Amino acid sequence: MAVWFTADTHFGHANVIRYCERPFSSLQEMDDTLIRNWNQVVHPEDTVYHLGDFTLAGTEEAHHYFSQLNGTISIIPGGHDKRWLHKWEYVPGLDQSVAILPPLHTIRLSISGLEQPQLIVLCHYSMRVWDRSHYGSWHLYGHSHGNLPPLKNSLDVGVDCWDYRPVSAQIISQTIRGQEM
């Protein structure tokens, strides 16, 4: 079982192609590519933390996208998720496991190559400081679509930064620690 992170898929949001200069000729091409890329790396038993802006569409469309994606998905809400998420609660009616987390959430994750579990602060938005940032915790975020300079122990996990696919905890570890991938 692997752990993956991603953000800013913007399923069903045609204007994001232009806004972010995504290399897609249509909304259908973007959605199909994002789903295919996700399922190429994420297996059904894997865990995915999606750090906001899953879709700008409504609840029915969100269910449609979730039903096509591998893994157990935990959502950190972003501003565009308000149309399908009501009061940041669990979304009923999904056939697969989708959890809605608070807008700021901290996890401890065991990662190969690290002696101790890593504290990781998750939020849709980038922060300059975060819980235990001075003690080696990491911060993963989306929202900026790759337009912010990196900070120590902080990383944009949005699809625009990672070839339109989720990024593994192992690659994040290597990137933050400055190792070659």
C-alpha positions in Angstrom: 0.0 0.0 0.0 1.4 3.4 -1.1 0.5 6.9 0.0 0.0 9.6 -2.6 -0.7 13.3 -2.6 -2.2 15.6 -5.2 -4.2 18.8 -5.5 -5.9 21.1 -8.0 -7.3 18.5 -10.4 -10.2 20.9 -11.2 -12.2 18.1 -12.8 -15.0 19.5 -15.0 -13.5 23.0 -15.0 -12.8 24.0 -18.6 -11.4 27.5 -17.8 -8.5 26.0 -15.8 -7.0 24.8 -19.0 -6.5 28.4 -20.1 -5.8 29.9 -16.7 -3.0 27.5 -16.0 -1.9 26.9 -19.6 -2.6 23.2 -19.3 -1.7 21.2 -22.4 -5.2 20.0 -23.2 -7.4 20.9 -26.2 -10.7 20.2 -24.4 -12.2 19.6 -21.0 -12.8 15.9 -21.9 -9.2 15.4 -22.8 -8.1 17.0 -19.5 -10.5 14.9 -17.4 -9.7 11.7 -19.2 -5.9 12.3 -18.9 -6.1 13.2 -15.2 -8.2 10.0 -14.5 -5.9 7.8 -16.6 -2.7 9.3 -15.0 -4.2 8.8 -11.5 -5.1 5.2 -12.1 -1.7 4.4 -13.7 0.1 5.2 -10.4 -2.6 4.7 -7.7 -3.7 1.2 -6.9 -7.1 0.3 -5.4 -5.5 -0.4 -2.0 -3.5 2.9 -1.9 -4.3 6.1 0.0 -4.5 9.4 -1.7 -4.6 12.8 0.1 -6.2 15.3 -2.3 -5.4 18.9 -1.1 -8.3 20.7 -2.5 -10.0 21.9 -5.7 -11.0 18.4 -6.7 -13.9 19.8 -8.9 -15.8 22.9 -9.4 -18.9 20.8 -10.3 -21.7 19.7 -8.1 -22.3 16.6 -6.0 -23.5 14.3 -8.7 -20.5 15.2 -10.9 -18.1 14.8 -8.0 -19.5 11.3 -7.4 -18.9 10.5 -11.1 -15.2 11.5 -10.8 -14.7 9.7 -7.5 -16.2 6.5 -8.9 -13.5 6.4 -11.6 -10.5 6.8 -9.4 -8.4 4.2 -7.6 -7.6 4.3 -3.9 -9.0 5.5 -0.6 -9.3 9.3 -0.9 -9.1 11.9 1.8 -10.0 15.4 0.8 -8.6 18.6 2.3 -11.2 21.1 1.1 -10.2 23.9 -1.3 -12.3 27.0 -2.4 -13.6 25.3 -5.5 -15.0 22.3 -3.6 -17.9 24.2 -2.0 -20.3 23.2 -4.8 -20.1 19.5 -4.0 -19.1 19.7 -0.4 -21.7 21.0 2.0 -20.4 22.2 5.4 -17.2 20.2 4.9 -19.0 17.0 5.9 -18.8 13.4 4.6 -20.4 13.1 1.2 -23.1 10.4 1.3 -23.8 8.1 -1.6 -20.3 7.3 -2.7 -19.5 3.7 -3.5 -15.9 4.1 -2.5 -14.2 5.4 0.6 -13.9 9.2 0.5 -13.2 11.0 3.7 -13.5 14.8 4.1 -10.8 16.2 6.4 -10.6 19.6 8.1 -9.1 22.4 6.0 -5.9 22.1 8.0 -4.9 18.5 8.9 -1.7 16.9 10.3 -0.6 13.3 9.7 2.3 11.2 10.8 3.6 9.0 8.0 6.2 6.2 8.0 8.3 6.7 4.9 11.1 4.3 3.7 14.5 5.9 4.4 13.3 7.9 7.4 14.1 6.7 10.9 10.9 8.0 12.4 7.4 8.8 11.1 7.3 12.1 9.4 4.9 14.8 10.6 3.2 16.4 7.6 0.9 19.4 7.7 -1.7 19.3 4.9 -3.6 22.4 3.7 -5.0 23.6 0.3 -3.1 26.9 0.9 0.6 27.4 1.3 1.9 28.7 4.6 5.1 30.4 5.5 5.2 28.7 8.9 3.1 25.7 10.1 2.9 23.4 13.1 6.4 22.4 14.2 7.9 23.8 11.0 11.0 24.7 13.1 11.4 21.1 14.2 11.4 19.4 10.8 7.7 18.9 10.0 6.7 19.1 6.3 4.0 21.2 4.7 2.2 20.0 1.5 -0.2 22.3 -0.3 -1.9 23.1 -3.6 -3.7 26.2 -4.8 -0.7 27.9 -6.4 -0.4 25.7 -9.5 3.4 25.8 -9.3 3.6 29.6 -9.1 5.2 29.9 -5.7 9.0 29.6 -4.9 9.7 26.6 -2.7 10.3 27.0 1.0 12.3 24.6 3.1 10.3 21.5 4.0 7.3 22.7 2.0 6.0 21.5 -1.4 3.3 22.1 -3.9 1.7 18.7 -4.7 -0.7 20.1 -7.3 -1.1 18.2 -10.6 0.4 21.2 -12.6 3.7 20.5 -10.8 3.8 16.7 -11.2 2.9 15.8 -14.8 -0.8 15.8 -14.1 -0.7 12.9 -11.7 -0.5 12.2 -7.9 3.0 12.2 -6.4 4.1 9.5 -4.0 5.2 10.0 -0.4 8.6 8.5 -1.4 9.2 11.1 -4.2 8.1 13.9 -1.8 10.6 12.7 0.7 13.4 12.5 -1.8 12.5 16.0 -3.1 12.3 17.6 0.3 15.5 16.0 1.4 17.2 17.1 -1.8 17.9 13.7 -3.2 17.8 12.8 -6.9 14.7 11.1 -8.1 
